[in-house]
Amino acid sequence: MSCSSLKTVSLSLHSSISEINGGTFADCPLLQSIKLDPSDTDFKFNNGALTYYNETKIITFIPSSNIQTFVFPSSMESIGSCSFYNCINLVRVIFSGSRINTIDYMAFYGCTKLSYIFLGTNTHVTTIGSNAFEGCSLLNRCGSITCPSSTIPLFVEHNISKRSFRTDCDIFCESLSNTRSTFISTITLITPFILM
């Protein structure tokens, strides 16, 4: 069912809706906001993301949101299935806490611009679901993921290249001119300091 003209979703306090799944708003290109009753103690909506009230699990992120960098709350424990499904404007995700343990199946499916993931040294992801990063080809670039070394094998099991975790990335650009000269530029990846 298409919702091509939908711009806002309002959930009343006594709504009969008991569950919202990730990917629910995938076909709503104009949607920018989910409005909740100020007294709602079940859900929260902040920075394009619908979460449970205690912010331990993200349910869905609005696919049409213009937000490019999303910082997960420090209380976040789980990224729900299909929660960032086809979020084509998303470029960076940053995990600010140490409680995240699960990235569910198809969580970032179709995030074609997603090019950087940061997980702090105290972050211990133990589960990544199938196709969690399907269609996120930019994550296979050198230096695109910063995470504890113990987490790397888990990402690799889900088709993320080992080069994604390197910190000594060099980019060599060879001239295609008619001359034999070669222009080489080296860009050293600098891991950003993130102030919380």
N, C-alpha and C positions, 0 to 999 in steps of 0.2 A: 504494500500500500504506500503510495507516494505522499509526501507532505511537503511538496516543493514550495508552498507559499507560507509555511509555518515559520514565524519569527520568535515567538515566545511560548513557553510551556508553563502553565501555572498548576501547582499541586496544592489543593486546599488541605486544611488540617485534618479533615475527616474524609479524605478521599478513599474510595473503595480500592484504589490501586495498592496492591500489596507487594509487588515486585517490579523492578525495572532492570532489564538486561543490558549488557554492553552491546553496542551496535544498534540500539533501538532507534537512534536518530540519524543513522547513516545516510538516509535519502532525504534529509532536510537541509538543503544547501543554504537557507537563509536564517536558520535557527542560531541565536546568539545568547539566549538566556533561559534559565529555568527559575521561575519564581516560587518561593516557598513561604508558607506562613511563618511569621516571626516566632510563633510558639511551637513550631515543628521540632520534635525531639527525635525524629527518625532519620532525617536527611540534612545535609548541608550542601550548598552550592557556592563554590568560590573559584575564581580564575578559570572558568570554563569547565570545571569538574564537579560532578555529582558524587558525593561520598555518603557513607553512613555518618550519623551525627558525631560519633566519636573519632571520625577520620582515620579508622584503622583499615578501611578498604575503599578503593575507588571503584565506583559502579560504571560510570561512563563519562567520557570527555566529549564535549560538543565537537563533532567533526569539522564543522564550518568555522570554528573559532579562529581568530587571527593571532592568537597567542602562539609564539614561536618557541619560547622557553617555559617549561613547566617544572616547578620545584615542588616535590612531594612533601607534605607535612611530615614532621619528625615522628609522628605517631603512626604513620602508615605501615601496615603489615602485609597487605596483599593488593596486587594489581589484578582486578577482576578480568575474566575472559572477555575478549573483544572490547575492552574498555576504551582503547584508543583506535578502534577500527577505522581505517581510512581517514585518519586525521592528517590531511595532506599538507597542512601549514606547519605542523610540528617539526622543529629542528633539533631541539635539545631537551633532554630530561635529566633532572638532578635529584638524587635521593639524599635528603638532608639529614636523615636519622639513621639509626642502627637497627630498627625493628623489622625492616622489610625482609620477608623470607620467601614470598611466592610471586612469580610473574606468570599468570595463568595463560591458557591456550589462546592463541590469536590476539594477545593483548595489544600488540602494536602492528597488527596486520595492515599492510597497505600504507604505512607511514613513509611515503616515498622520499620525503625531505629529511627524515630523521637521520642525523649524522653524528650525534654525540650523546653518550650516556656516561654519567658520573655516579659512581657508588663509592662512598667513603670507606676508609680502612676498617671501620667497625661494622660494616654492612655484611650480612651473611645470608645471601640468597641461597636457598636449599632446593627450590623447585622452579623449573621453567617449563611451561606447557608447550605442547606441540604447535608449530607454526607461529610461535609468539612474535617472531621478527620476520615473518614471510613478507617479501616485497620491500624490505628495508635495505636495499643494496648498498647504500652509502655507509652503513655500519661495518662494511668489510674493508673500508679504507684504513690505511695505517694510522694508528693512534686515535681511533674513533671511540674507544671505550676505555674508561679509567675505572678500575675495580680491584678489590683484593685478589692476590694471586690464586687463592683457594677457590675463587669463583670462576676463573677462566675456563677450566675444563667443562663446566656446566654450559657455558655459552657456546663453546666449540661443539659440543654434542648437538646443538641446535643450529648448526650450519653457519656459525659466525667464524670468520677466518682468524687464525692465530695472530696475523699481522695487525689486527684491530687493536691489540693490547700493547703494541710496541710504543716506546717513548723516544725512539731515536729515528724518527721518520724523516727521510730526505726525499725531495721531489726533484727529479731530473727532467729537464725540458730540452729536448734536442731540436735544433733548428731544422726546418724542412726547406730552407732556401736552396738555390742552385749552387751556392758555394759549399765548401767542405767544412766551413767553420761550425763549431758546435757551441751553443750557449747552454751553460749549466747553471741552474739556480738551486740553491739549497735552502730549504725552509726547515728550521728546527721547531718541532712541536713544543710549545710551552704549556704545561698543565696550569690552568688558571687557579688562582686562589679564590675561594668562594666564601664570602663573609655571610654568616647567618645571624 
